[in-house]
Amino acid sequence: MRIRTLAPLAIALSVATTLALAPTASAEPDPSGCPKENFCIYAGEGQTGTVLVRTPNNWTGSVSGKSFFNNGIPFPDEDHIQLTWTYGGRTHEKCFHYNPGPGEYKADFLSGVVFTKATWRGEC
């Protein structure tokens, strides 16, 4: 009878230890020129080159770039970015998470992409 009592305790202890030792998502370092709480568009791939747009607010405009980074922070209804861009005569739109995810929070684009709008929003 004593063994049956100890088995659930051992399992609970094992699960608690595993959860305590499990790695947590860690934020990627801020890319050059894009401090926390900002959304940034870069001239080069991989968040390199000139920062073309850096904003903690919603943005509308027209800028040709090669990459972006959502360096937002957890904030209800305003931590994801709804990004709009044009390419090949078509308009595209997608929601992106903030660093460190889960999900995409940065991306590279082909030459010829023109970013036109970035709106802070809630979950995708």
Backbone torsions as a table, in degrees:
resi	resn	phi	psi	omega
1	MET	NA	-36.6	-179.7
2	ARG	-64.5	-35.3	179.3
3	ILE	-64.7	-40.8	178.7
4	ARG	-63.4	-33.3	179.4
5	THR	-72.5	-37.2	-177.9
6	LEU	-76.6	-28.5	-177.0
7	ALA	-60.8	-49.9	178.1
8	PRO	-61.5	-36.1	178.4
9	LEU	-64.6	-42.0	179.1
10	ALA	-64.6	-40.8	179.5
11	ILE	-65.7	-45.1	179.6
12	ALA	-61.6	-41.6	178.3
13	LEU	-64.6	-39.9	179.1
14	SER	-63.7	-44.7	179.5
15	VAL	-64.7	-44.1	179.8
16	ALA	-62.1	-40.7	178.9
17	THR	-65.8	-42.9	179.1
18	THR	-61.3	-45.1	179.3
19	LEU	-64.4	-37.6	-179.7
20	ALA	-67.7	-32.7	-177.4
21	LEU	-92.6	-8.0	-178.6
22	ALA	-66.0	138.7	179.8
23	PRO	-69.6	145.3	175.8
24	THR	-99.5	158.0	177.9
25	ALA	-65.8	129.2	178.8
26	SER	-112.2	140.5	-177.7
27	ALA	-69.5	141.7	173.5
28	GLU	-70.8	146.3	177.7
29	PRO	-57.1	149.2	178.0
30	ASP	-58.8	130.6	175.2
31	PRO	-70.0	160.1	-178.2
32	SER	-53.6	126.7	174.8
33	GLY	77.8	8.8	-177.7
34	CYS	-130.2	82.9	-179.4
35	PRO	-68.8	163.9	177.2
36	LYS	-51.1	151.1	-179.8
37	GLU	75.4	14.9	-179.5
38	ASN	-124.2	153.9	168.8
39	PHE	-109.8	133.1	-175.4
40	CYS	-132.5	143.1	173.1
41	ILE	-115.3	135.7	-176.1
42	TYR	-115.8	152.3	177.5
43	ALA	-72.7	-30.4	-176.7
44	GLY	-109.0	166.2	176.3
45	GLU	-69.2	156.1	176.2
46	GLY	64.9	30.5	179.4
47	GLN	57.3	50.4	178.8
48	THR	-123.1	170.3	178.9
49	GLY	79.9	-163.5	-177.4
50	THR	-66.1	138.6	171.9
51	VAL	-80.8	114.0	-177.0
52	LEU	-86.5	-33.6	178.1
53	VAL	-139.1	131.2	172.9
54	ARG	-139.6	115.2	-175.9
55	THR	-150.2	139.2	170.7
56	PRO	-91.2	-0.2	-176.7
57	ASN	-116.1	175.5	171.5
58	ASN	-62.4	150.2	-177.5
59	TRP	-136.7	140.2	172.8
60	THR	-135.7	136.8	-179.9
61	GLY	178.0	-150.8	178.4
62	SER	-154.3	105.4	-178.6
63	VAL	-140.6	133.3	178.3
64	SER	-90.1	119.0	-178.0
65	GLY	-139.2	176.1	-177.2
66	LYS	-117.5	-14.2	179.7
67	SER	-159.7	166.2	176.6
68	PHE	-144.8	167.5	177.3
69	PHE	-147.9	126.6	174.4
70	ASN	-95.6	102.4	-179.0
71	ASN	-101.7	33.2	178.4
72	GLY	-68.4	174.8	178.2
73	ILE	-123.1	159.7	178.6
74	PRO	-57.8	121.2	179.0
75	PHE	-156.7	120.0	-175.5
76	PRO	-52.5	128.8	176.3
77	ASP	65.7	9.2	179.9
78	GLU	-151.2	40.9	-180.0
79	ASP	-123.4	-10.4	174.7
80	HIS	-101.3	158.7	179.8
81	ILE	-115.1	127.2	170.3
82	GLN	-93.1	107.6	-174.3
83	LEU	-103.0	133.9	177.4
84	THR	-120.2	135.5	178.4
85	TRP	-148.2	161.9	175.8
86	THR	-116.6	147.3	176.5
87	TYR	-158.8	130.1	178.6
88	GLY	61.1	32.4	178.2
89	GLY	80.5	3.4	179.9
90	ARG	-117.7	147.5	176.7
91	THR	-95.5	135.7	-179.8
92	HIS	-125.0	152.6	-179.3
93	GLU	-148.0	139.1	179.5
94	LYS	-155.7	148.7	177.2
95	CYS	-94.6	137.5	-180.0
96	PHE	-126.8	139.8	179.4
97	HIS	-72.5	176.3	174.4
98	TYR	-99.2	158.7	177.7
99	ASN	-64.0	123.1	22.1
100	PRO	-105.8	18.3	-176.9
101	GLY	98.4	-167.5	15.7
102	PRO	-73.0	155.6	-178.7
103	GLY	97.1	178.3	-176.9
104	GLU	-75.5	135.8	175.2
105	TYR	-131.7	0.3	176.4
106	LYS	-152.7	159.4	178.7
107	ALA	-164.5	156.1	172.3
108	ASP	-104.0	148.7	-179.1
109	PHE	-128.0	161.3	177.2
110	LEU	-74.2	158.6	172.9
111	SER	-60.2	143.2	179.5
112	GLY	99.7	-7.2	176.9
113	VAL	-75.4	135.7	176.2
114	VAL	-120.7	116.9	177.4
115	PHE	-80.2	136.0	-176.1
116	THR	-124.8	-18.3	-176.9
117	LYS	-162.6	141.3	173.5
118	ALA	-138.1	119.8	-177.0
119	THR	-123.5	126.4	175.7
120	TRP	-69.8	139.9	-178.4
121	ARG	-153.1	179.2	176.0
122	GLY	-82.6	-162.8	-176.7
123	GLU	-49.2	145.7	177.5
124	CYS	-75.1	NA	NA
